[in-house]
C-alpha cells in the first residue's frame, strides 16, 4: 500500500509540474505532434475512420446457418441495433453514467478520480467508455511508446493524454451509438470470447439483442477482469460482481426494487459452450477446407483469421445434421457388434487370421509423441519406455460419452485402435454442390478426415466403371455371360496365373445378364469383361467419369484392388451417371465476401462430358438392378426408400472386409460412404460381417429416410429423367429367366438389413 501511495504521489507531482511549466494545451500539442519523438505516434485520420481489429471469418451453410469460424480472437462485430436496451443500460450505469453528455472526456469523473488517488479513497476511475475504446483499439499502453515512456510515472500520464486526444477524435468521427457498439465489439470477455456477440453466444447461447438485465450484469461485470469474475473459474466472485452491477441498475432506477430482489438471488442460467473447431456442425468439413481457404486468402492478400471474411458454402445444415445423426446412430451400434464379435481378441490380424505381433509397438513408433520422446531422450533410452507405460489421467472417447480414466500412451493407442471409422458425403449431382460431409465419428478425438484426405481400395464400387466401358462398346444390360472362372496369365511371375473367385460361393456356370451380374456383384463376370476390354480401358473410363487418384492398369482393378480412392471422388464420379454423363467437380464454396459484404469471388465447378447421355442413363438402369433384381446387393435398403422411387446402388467390400463401401444414387442426390479401421489390418474376422451392405449401407439408408421425411429440402422420390432424344436400345431385362441365378452366390443379400443384423 505504501509503494502505491508513493507511486501515485509521483504521478500527481509530474502532472502538477508539467501543467505549471508548459500548460496543458501545449502538452496536448506536443503529444499530438510527437515532438522530438518523445511521446510516440498517435493514430492517423485514416486509422480513426477505419479502426482495425481482428475479426473472425465466418463460414455459412447454403441455407445461411453459421457453421463455424476461423479466428485468432473469436470476434464478430455487431451494430448498435443488434444490442438489447438492457445490455446498453447496464453498461452505461456501470462504466460511464454520463456517456451521452460528454465529448470523450468526463471532467467530473476525472476530478473525482484524481481526488480519490490523492486522498487514497479510490472513488472510481476517470476513464470514459470512449477512452477505454481508444485503449482497446490502439493499445495506447503497449504500442507506439516514445522516449519519455520509461520515466517513472510520466509514461502513464502520456498514455492518459493520448487516450483523451483519441477519445475526442473518436467522438468527432462516430455517433454515440457507434462508439457503444465498437466498445462492446472490442472487449475481451474471457473463455475465448472477444466482443459481445461471441460472449453472448458463449455464456448464454443468445444473440446480443436477446440479453436480459441479469445476463447483461454478468457480462458487463466481466469487462474489466474476465478471469477474476469468470462464472466458470470463480463463480462466487462472479456472483458478487453481478449483484454489484444489478445494484447499480436499481440505484439509477433502471429496475425497481422488486426486480432487483428477484434478480440478485437468481442463478446464472448459463448455457456455457466455448466456440471451438471441435464444436458444431461439419467439423471435419471446416477443418479440411481451411487449407483451401488459407491458400486462397494468401493469394488474394487477406488473412483468414482476422479479416472477417464471409464464406458461403454448399453445405445444407439440415442435411449435414441428418448425415451426422445417421453416422452416429449406425456407428454406435456397429461398434458394439464389432466388439462383441471380437470376443476379447485384438482386431489387428494378418491375412491368415492370426493376431499381428508388435502391432501397437510398431504403430506407436509412428506417433508424434513417440518421436518427441526419442528426440529428447534418445531412441533406446529407458525414459522413453517408462513414459510410454506411465499411466496418467486422461479423458477418452466412448459412444456413451467421454470417460475420465487412467491410461498410459500404450493403453490409449490400443484403446483407440479398436474403433471403426467412417466417412460419408452427399452432393447434388447436377450442380456439383456438396450437401453433407462427415469425415469421421468424432472430430475431437479422431481428426483424420475420411472423405477427402483418406483413400482406400474401393472394392466392387469400381465395377460400374468397368460396365460403363462395356455399355459404350455396344453391349446391352440384358447381354448374357456365363458365371464361369476367368484366368489371367502372368508369365514369369509367381504365381503365373490369377483366377478371381466370387465373394461367396463357387461359380455356377449359369448364364446371367450383365445387369444381374452387377446387381449381385459377381466377380467372375466382371473379370470376363476386364479380360475382354483390357485394364487400361477401365483405368481410362474411371478417370473420365471422375476418379482422380492414380489407378494401376492391372486385372485386379476390376475388383477394386488396383488403387486407392476417396469418398469425395467416388461420389463425384457416381454423380456423372445422374448428370446425363457430364462429370461435375464436387465443390464446397459458392462465394467469398469481405466483412462489408462485397463479393470477392464466385465459385463455379469445372465440368466435362464423360459419357454419352444414353450410356449414362443405361448405367443408371444397371445400378438400379441392385435394388430391383432378386438378390441385388442393395436389396436390404428400406422399403420406404424404394417405394415409388428409382434408386441405383453399389456395395463394395475389399479383401478380408478391410473396407466396406456403399454408393447410392437418386434423381436429386448422390451419396456414398466408407467404413473400416484406421489400418487395413483392423477389420471383422468374418467377411460377411464386414461387407459394405452391413457396414456402410445403413448410414446411407438412415440418411435418405431423414432427407425424404423433410419436405423443406426439396429432395423428392421419382424416376431418373430419360434422355431427351430417346434411347436406341430397349432397357427391359425382365423377360430373361432369373431362376438360374437365384442361388449363384449362396447368399440372399436382400435379407441384409440393419434390423436383421442388429
Buried (B, 14 or more C-beta within 10 A) or exposed (E): EEEEEEBBBBBBEBBEEBEEEEEEEEBBEBBBEBEEEBBBBBBEEEBBEEBEBBBBBBBBBBEEBBBBBBBEBBBBBBEBEBBBEBBBBBBBBBBBBEBEEBEBBBEEBBEBBBEBBEEEEEEEBBBBBBBBBBBBBBEBBEEBBBEBBEEEBBBBBBBBBBBBBBBBBBBEBBEBEEBBBBBBBBBBBBBBBBBBBBBBBBBBEBBBBEBBBBBBBBBBBBBBBBEBBBBBEBEEBBBEBBBBBBBBBBEEEBBEEEBBEEBBEBEBEBEEBBBEBBEBBBBBBBBBBBEEBBEBBEEEEBBBBBBBBBBBBBBBBBBBBBBBBBBBBBBEBBBEBBBEBBEEEBBBBEEEEEEBEEBBEEBBEEEEEBEEBBEEBEEEEEEBEEBBEEEEEBEBBBBEEEEEBEBBBBBBBBBEBBBBBBBBBBBBBBBBBBBBBBBBBBBEBBBBBBBBBBBBBBBBBBBBBBBBBBBBEEBBBBBBBBBBBBEBEEEEEEEEEBEBEBBBBEBBEBBBBBBBBBBBBBBBBBBBBBBBBBBEBBBBBBBBBBBBBEBEBBBBBBBBBBBBBBBBBBBBBBBBBBBBBBBBBBBBBBBBBBBEEEEBEEBEBEEEEBBBBBBBBBBBBBBBBBBBBBBBBBBBBBEBBBEEBBBBBBBBBBBBBBBBBBBBBBBBBBBBBBBBBBBBBBBBBEBBBBBBBBBBBBBBBBBBBBBBEEEEBEBBBEEBEEBEEEEEBEBEBEEBEBEBBEEBBEBEBBEBBBEEBE
